[in-house]
């Protein structure tokens, strides 16, 4: 019915349908309906109006489905403005689960209605439009990129169905499983791991309210929810498990077999804290939007510490060295290089614009002969286990949330005293990474670093991207040809984080961080007579690569 309602207002196979709402029952229905009628384009409502407008244009969306005034009033007002400014033809409202729709104010030149009302009179036994084929686009998911505006990664129906099938084959969701879902539906993990895979296997999903894991009130009753619904598995980012480790287990959670963790590096201290507090094993995974979602999964009950697991069926993996001339050289097993993925989950490209035939797609150099350059540094051992060692790309991942460093850099470059700016991730025991920035100033300027921090916080498009620190340097590091050299800044951010963490640890003589084959390695010099235990315990809380030297 909902797909037919979208079809009725002109949505066709190559048309985008923008979705802007917190999680609710109607949003799940709308997301699937948008993929049936056209191309779903879910968006994060925390993005700036300028970014939302650009994403709508790139997706070719003429219809917007958004949270209504009774679900999220601030999102509805933003949606009304977006619909008018973007010249959309229709704006559909979503209501809270189980609540009757409220009256809606009109928007000049835009058809406005509740999606449930528009769908009520539509046929329920057949879709009135053209059914999608495997190679047709199903969705456009925004992800971090190299510009201030997020990139839109295009997924085909083949991408989505095969990735959900692969996850199902991994054994994480056996017969009778009940999956707890708490990530937002603009995130590929929410759509593929906790929606499409359970649907494919005929399983139950329990959705944790509009804000999901971002709702502090959820954690006060979290274990009782697990008990009540007999939840068997869940998927979340490391920060969620860090919080849950501190929530007393006040219910029978024996149904919970294991919990899946991904999206950002897992500090061993988080793993240890959660497993000791709950008795539930954490199963690591790895994936990226450009490979649809999941590509690597660990084995429940047999974790290999330091590895994120083995590839999923039908995907292939290797590491390559990318030469200065741009050539890819395959590396032997165990060698650190750029991780490359091939198979039916490699995305169709980025939507760089919209034309008469739908989104205009371009891989922007990320795919070669069917192999996707993930931008991540890793080693793949002889048994196919993948160990991540760093990131060749610049994306900062804070608690599973992607932050484009360019938005921080642009904010700082707008300051009249700043001549150069670079943002990187600093290791953090709670969030995995937090953004920090380095700047160079005009000659003679004495602007304080605290002032620059406040300036950046006031000018970045979202609070999560506000840098935790801004460090002034005489000049920022560059390569021999004058290009910015961020690994040196990541090394300095890592050194500072480790030095801060080990400030009171006995026996620490020196802390430095080196760049080795593009990866940052912290090096701790310890007095030979000192007990290494406290140092090891502290560094376990940081998801970093490190080694020890004796003085």
Secondary structure, 3 states (H helix, E strand, C coil): CHHHHHHHCCCCCCCEEEEECCCCHHHHHHHHHHHHHCEEEECCCCCCHHHHHHHHHHHCEEEEEEECCCCCHHHHHHHHHHHHHCCCCEEEEECCCCCCCCCCCCECCEEEEEHHHHHHCCCCCCCCCCCCCCCCEEEEEEECCCCCCCEEEEEEHHHHHHHHHHHHHCCCCCCCCEEEECCCCCCHHHHHHHHHHHHHHCCEEEECCCCHHHCHHHHHCHHHHHHHHCCCEEEECHHHHHHHCCCCCCCCCCCCCEEEECCCCCCHHHHHHHHHHHCCEEEEEEECHHHCCEEEECCCCCCCCCCCEEECCCEEEEEEEECCCCCEEECCCCCCEEEEEEECCCCCEEEEEEECCEEEEECCCCEECCEEEEEEEEEECCCCEEEEEEECCCCEEECCEEECHHHHHHHHHCCCCEEEEEEEEEEECCCEEEEEEEEEECCCCCCCHHHHHHHHHHHCCCHHHCCCCEEECCCCCECCCCCECHHHHHHHHHHHHHHHHCCCCCCEEEEEEEEECCEEEEEEEECCCCCCHHHHHHHCCCCCEEEEEEC
